Amino acid sequence: MTERKPAGVGFETWIERQIREAQDRGEFEGLAGAGKPLKGLREPHDELWWVKEKLRREEGTALPPTLLLRKEAADAREAAGRARTEAEVRSILADVNAKIVEAIRKPMSGPPLNLMPFDVEHVVARWRADREAAG
């Protein structure tokens, strides 16, 4: 049960007593980051720092589905460029294209998708040209 502030005791005095008692019990020992500087102290002030930190930790899962699919499509395009085989390029694009087609057929929540399926043959031709230029 949470202890209530006694009447006639100032909040600051009451809180300081609770902190001191917790320190005496060792409740602040061994905490992660103990003795290390606080992250971001040298950064310019940003009122939305906690929102950005949450999005970074959760890797964008707070984004609307349409924006998540756009990100997935961009990631798939990069992965296709790094693929080792043509079959791998085609597989990556087939997976993301199926999701894009489904999202066009059944609109998702969020901002407009503004995304069309990848032209697989065009991407494969570019992939081949990049391999020949590097080779």
PyMOL commands that set and color helices and strands:
alter all, ss='L'
color gray80, all
select helices_A, chain A and resi 11-25+49-57+65-82+86-105+120-134
alter helices_A, ss='H'
color red, helices_A
deselect
rebuild
show_as cartoon
